[in-house]
Amino acid sequence: MGYMSSDPQRAHQMLDSLKDAKLMTEARCDYYHAMVVYEGEDNNDSALAICNRLLDEKEFGDDKYLEEELCVLASNITVTVGRYLET
């Protein structure tokens, strides 16, 4: 998914299309939106907010790996944001 960072707007549109076509759950779609924000747009706080909201809502359905992936992404973002604050 290298295009995610090179063309975030297109990545967001593709994710919404997959969700609308019922090929991806809403929670999984939100997770990938957070990844796009984290990788392609300079707005880590928004990505972290999405992750935290999904973790709070606990709406993972049958997707047993989503919570784990969210925790990893949230940790990575927290570390990145922490580095910015240190400098």
N, C-alpha and C positions, 0 to 999 in steps of 0.2 A: 504494500500500500504506500509506495513511495510518493505517489501523486498527492497524498494527504498534506504533506508539508509544502509542496510546490504550488498547489492550487486548493487551498482550504475551502473556498466557496463551492467549488465543484464537488469536493468530498462531502460537504454538508448536504448538498442537493442529492447526491447519490444515496446517502444514508437515509434521507427522508423518503426517497423513492422506494427503497427496500422495505422500510417500515410500512409505507402506504400499501405496498403490494402484499403485506403480511408475510414477508420472507424473513423478517427480523422482529424480535419483540421490542417493545418501546424502551424497556430498561437497557437492553443490549445496544439499541440505537443510540440512546443517551450516552452510554459508555464510550462508544466510538466517536460521538461528537466531542466528548471530553478529550479523547486522544488527539483529535484533529486540532482542537484549541491548544492543547499542550505542545504538539509537535509543530504546528504550522502558523499559529497566531500568537503574538506576544501577549498572552493573557492567561498566565498560569493560575491566577486566582479563580477565574471562571471555571476552569477545568476542575480545580479542587472542589469548588462549590457543587458542581454536578456530581462528582464522586461521593461527596459527603451526603448529598441529598439522597442518592440511590442507596447508600449504606444505611441511612436513617429509615428509609421507606421499606427496606428489605423485600422488595418486590422482584425477586429473582426467578420465580416460577420454577420451571424444570431446569433452568440453567445453573447447574451446581458449581460451575467454575467462575461465574460472574462476580460473586462476592470476593473471591480470592484475587481476581484480576483487578477489581476496584481498589482493594487494599494495597496492592503492589503499585498501581498507578498513583494513588493518593500519596503513598510514601515517597515515590520518586519526585512528585511535584513538591511535596513539603521540603524535601532535601534541596531541590533546585531553588525554591523561594528562600530557604534559609541561607543558601550561599549568597544570593543577591543582597540579603540584609547584612551579611557579615562584611562585605566590601565597602 
